[in-house]
Amino acid sequence: MKVLVINASANKERSTTLKLTKTFLEGLDVEASEVEFVTTIGLNINPCRSIRQDREWYF
C-alpha cells in the first residue's frame, strides 16, 4: 500500500496534525508500505487561472 501524507501546516515538523498522523500510521500495518511525506510550506504553488482556446495552460 502506498500512503501520501501532505502537510500544509506552517509549523512543519512541529505540527500537531503531523504528530497525530504519524501516530495513526504507526497503528496501521504500514511497515511493508511506502509512505511519503510532503510539506507544502515554502513551495510556490499557484492556481491555474484559465485554459486558453489553444488548450495551453495560462498561469
C-alpha positions in Angstrom: 0.0 0.0 0.0 1.3 3.5 -0.9 0.5 6.3 1.5 0.9 10.0 0.7 0.8 12.5 3.6 0.5 16.2 2.6 1.4 18.6 5.4 0.3 22.2 4.9 0.9 23.4 8.4 3.2 26.4 9.0 4.7 24.5 11.9 6.3 21.9 9.5 7.7 19.1 11.6 6.4 20.5 14.9 2.8 20.3 13.6 0.3 18.7 16.0 -1.5 17.3 13.0 1.6 15.7 11.6 2.4 14.2 15.0 -1.2 12.8 15.1 -0.8 11.5 11.6 2.5 9.7 12.4 0.8 8.1 15.4 -2.1 7.0 13.2 0.3 5.5 10.7 2.0 3.5 13.4 -1.3 1.9 14.2 -1.7 0.8 10.6 0.3 -2.0 9.1 2.4 0.4 7.0 5.8 -1.3 7.7 5.6 -3.0 4.3 4.1 0.1 2.8 5.6 3.0 1.0 5.0 6.3 3.0 5.8 9.6 1.5 5.6 12.9 3.5 5.2 16.2 1.5 5.4 19.6 3.2 3.8 22.4 1.1 5.1 25.3 3.1 7.8 27.1 1.2 6.6 25.8 -2.2 5.4 28.3 -4.7 2.0 26.8 -5.6 -0.4 29.0 -7.6 -3.8 28.1 -9.0 -4.4 27.8 -12.7 -6.1 31.0 -14.0 -7.6 29.5 -17.2 -7.0 27.5 -20.3 -6.7 29.5 -23.5 -8.5 28.4 -26.6 -5.4 26.8 -28.0 -5.6 24.5 -24.9 -2.4 25.9 -23.4 -2.4 26.4 -19.6 -2.2 30.1 -18.6 -0.6 30.8 -15.2 
